[in-house]
Amino acid sequence: MTKQKRAAAIDRTLLQHALIDSFRKLDPRVQIHNPVMFVVYVGSIFTTILFVHSLVGQGEARPAFIFGVCLWLWITVLFANFAEAVAEWRGKAQAEALRKTRQEVHAKRLREPRVDAPFEMVPSSQLHRNDVVLVKETELIPADGEVVLGVASVDESSITGESAPVIRESGGDRSAVTGGTRVLSDWLIIRVTSEPGETFLDMMIAMVEGAKRQKTPNEIALNVLLASLTIIFLVVTATLLPYSAYSVMQAGHGSTVTITTLIALLVCLAPTTIGALLSAIGIAGMNRLSQANVVAMSGRAVEAAGDIDVLLLDKTGTITLGDRQATQFIPAAGVTVEELADAAQLSSLADETPEGRSIVVLAKQLYNLRGRDIRRLGASFVPFSARTRMSGVDFPEHQVRKGATEAIEAFVKSHGGVLPEAVKTTVAELSRGGATPLVVADGAKVLGVICLKDVVKGGIRERFAQLRRMGIKTVMITGDNPMTAAAIAAEAGVDDFLAEATPEAKLALIRDYQKEGHLVAMTGDGTNDAPALAQADVAVAMNTGTQAAKEAGNMVDLDSNPTKLLEIVQIGKQTLITRGALTTFSIANDVSKYFAIIPAAFVSTYPVLGRLNVMRLATPESAILSAVIFNAIIIVLLIPLALRGVKYTPLPASELLKRHLLIYGLGGLVVPFVGIKVIDLLLCFLHLA
């Protein structure tokens, strides 16, 4: 089966489930949670009773007319249920895909955290917090946990969708592992950090199921507004019945408005369009976030992401590549740059650190220095170690070393040489500029300096410019000294920076911004980030980070891409804009429907109201039926927009307001005039009114 056919089959299944759920949601205990649609629901019941009464006795209007209104009111309720059900089933489909990745595996539970310790085989469902397990090559990690011993390559594609394996090791910010991922090499001893049923995968499944989504504060406020408008229209509509009876009595002609007509009027004037789509918009926002491989712990976080105006980013791994890279060879007096590059490459071949590998690559790129027959030269390598802070290569007649300035100075002195003043000056200048200098020496002879820099990621400056256009201030957080921080901040294009940052300083900075009325977002992955993440309004923890960071955040990025926050902000803003656009459209709709129903309801008593029939609708019955039918159909036509969301464009608030009024405000006025008129013509053509 092709990918397109599979997608079509999935969509058909989703729609079938959503259709069934539309009828299940007719339960009054479900309907009452949406006040606007509950009014339509009650109106549907009343018109059903009126229709039955018209069949068995003297009805207030023709049975066909009452039945038409009754039928389309029920369809309106079903369409609203369908919109919410489609959004929910999209989340449930994603949750089902995640469930398929979860497997019951057997784990080696250790009696103590040693690779050679006695163990017992237990099902992963019987593992509890603080249990210690051993996971070897090709085995699945049985539960969420922290690596306490070992280093291994782990395949996390079942969770993140990324094919590239990642390194997990004890200590630091790369110690967290997720149950269901697979160890590809070596082994890990893991301390379990979750109870059965409380794993990160379980949490993901629960969060992507839209049915478990809680309403956000803005959504609750909008619900209250819509409910208030509905109550106002309910009171106004209720008073029209005695007013109509009094008017007929005074005028001596005409007929009293029917309850069926009043219910139709209430349903059409109440903000039913946005009331029907509001839940679908919110659920769809969380679904879009999960499709971006971000799990939100609450709908509140998604909404807050659309309102943030300050963004705090950690420098290392977010703004910069995270590993220092060799950028320049600076030879000492009497040494050519090629000689220095050759010696630097040779002395780095045994250095497995990212810095060492970058030196080898730079020498190859700049001077085409490639592999050579080391055995023929009789050389032996000296690996880099944290104790000596050097790496190198020994030849029969001489020794080449590369390392920290102090270590190389001691090495040169042991061979009877000294570190030249010019080299010391170069080292000092590089350090002041925020770079890291490494010195290369051949025995007593100093060959020069290698410049290592924390390289700013490509395209990051443009992303910060985009955030600035969105009205978001960017602040870089780093442990570097102020001079180094200022240089990197200028290169990256951030608006501000915090140097020599401690956990306390990060927390204080966020609180200061919040006191000024700002909404603050932050990304982090370390335990030292946890206090600030807990304080931030939107806190995105990296999946590769520590358990403390993930528990403190209200979102987790499964891809561990700190710049993903730009996408998160866009999804949050898109959710808010979609809600605003459809609210504008819904309220504008009411004006048009007013011109359809009010003249139809009272023209027999007040013929002058016929002038308001600007659409020239055929009869009062066709006018009312056309408005009710349009009110139902427009809901289902707007479902794709509610689920997909209005496209977000970074514009000032005033420009967005103008665009919404022009597109959705004006559209909300014009579309009903056209739609109601077309339906009226169709009803007359089919002799249904």
Phi, psi and omega in degrees: 000133181288164180298321180295319180293321178297317180297319179295321179296319178297316180297320179296316179298317180299315181294323178296314178298318181295322179295317178297317180295331179301323179282324178298326182284001175287354175301125181303333178293335175275316184297327186293343179286346177242095188304319182297309182288338177294325176296318177296319179301313179295320177298323178297319179295316180298314181293329175297317178296319179296323179294315179299319180296322180292336180278327185257351181209204180274106181278163181283344178206178179300137180304323181296320179294313180298319179298319179300313178297314180302312181301314184284337172291318177296321178296323177300314179297316181296321178296320177296316177299319181296318179301314180292320182294321178299315179298318180295318183289335173297316177294321180294326177295319176295320180296321179295321177297322178291322179300326181292339179279344182276128182231145173278115181238161175262138185243149175271098180274119184273151175281333175209156187285069174225144184293334180258014181286153176300147180219164174232145179274123180225150174296147182299334180291348180259006178279141180235166180305136179080358169295149180245128183233153176252128179236122182256178182307135180077356183270151177279141174286123191282339184201164175297144180187185177240135178287125178254344179201138175104165176223133182207158173270132186235134176269112181252018185297332180293337180259313187265339185084356180273135184278335183288129178289162180235158179266132174238135184210163181285147180076163176072201186259012180239033185261347183281135177232154184246135178300139181098349176272165190240135175281126183264332181211156176061215183207162178221141167254123190238135172264122183292136182243008182223158174268161177305132181084358181242021182287167179297324179294319176300318180295319178300314182299317181295321185284328181279351174279109186303333184297338183266004183287135175265148180291145180274164181303316179295322180293321177296317179298319179293322176300318179296317179298314181295320178296321179296315178299319180296319179296319179299313179295327179295316179296315180299315181296320181297326181283345182289332181295306177295327179296319179295316180298319180294319181295319179296319180295320180288320183282332180079009177207173182091185180223148180292141179297141183275158177296324178301316179296319180295320177296318177298319179298315180299314182296320182285326181276332177293152183285062185290330183298307180288327177299323180285330188259352188300312180297319180298321179297314181294316180295318180297325178298316178291325178295319178298324179293318180292329176293335176275011179066035175237128178258119178266133180283343180201156175295332179302321181294321179298315181294317180298328179299331179282348184246358185294148177229002174225131182235121178259128181232135174290140183292304188290122178085347179251299179273322178253170181292341178100324177250134179294141183241142175291131182237343187199145171251125181242102185286152174282171181300134178083005181240134176280155181295329178294320178297317179297314181298320180297314180293321180296319180293315180300317183285350181257355183297333179262008180262106184273005178286158177304324179296317180296317179295325181292331177292317178299316181294318181296318178297322178293317183290317186278323189233012176056033179277118184239186183301152178220167183279091183292325181299320181296330179280350180071033184265154174228139185272151175243105183296156176289141174219149180294336181287313182274337182060031179217161167220164181181196181214137180253127174254167180304324184254347183204167182231132178249133180227149175224136180176194180297152186304313183296320181293317180291325178298318178293321178297316180295318179296324179294341177258011176088012181250180178225157177278117183301148180297324180297323178291319178299320179296317178299316179300316181295318181295318179296319180296318179295330180276004177092002179268169177246117180269138170239139183255143179244134180222148174244094185065237181277351185263124176274124185267335179151197188232141172257132178264121175252134179229150172281103191279129177289137182297143177296134178082356184292326180297320179293324179294321178292325176296323178294319176298322179297320178294335177277000179084022183251127178273132180256135181231122178273134178247129182209155175272359180294164175290161185303324182293313178296317180299319181296320181295316181290322179298319179294319181293321183281335179086025176283161183279331183202171178210157174239113182266161179049046187285130172252164176306322180293320181292320178298314181298316180296321180297315179297316180296322179297315178296320181293325177296331179277002177093011181272151169261126190247135174244150180212145171247147179194163180220351185257163176300326180290347176273346189302314180300317180291321178298320180294331181276330185295150178290321174235115185238110183257109178267144179279141179297334178279353185281185182284162179299324180298318180295317182293326179287330181281331182281161173252006170216150176232124178270111184292335180275350182053045178249101187301331180284358177299341183301331176300316179293322179298316179298317180297320179293319177299314179294323179297321178297314180295319181293320178299316179298316180295319181296314182287332174294316177301314180298317183296315182292321178296327177304320186299325181298316181294318182292336176299318181290343179272316191268317184302311178299320182296324184285327190238005184295331180291330179272317180240087182304334181298336179292348177300337178294337178281351179282066186291340179275355181054052178287145193298305184221162175304319180296315180294326179296312181294314179298319180297319179294318180294318180295316178299319181301327179279314185295323184297333179296309183291329178291333182268354181303313179302321179293320179296322182282320181283324182091149175289133181301130180270130174236127181293096180230156174300156183303321181295321179292320178298319180297316179298317181295319180295318180294323182288313185277305188270329176288306179295320178297321179294336176277318187281314186304315179297323178302314180291312184297314182295321179295318179297316180295321178299315179297320180293319178297319179292321180297323181271001180057040179263355179211000000 
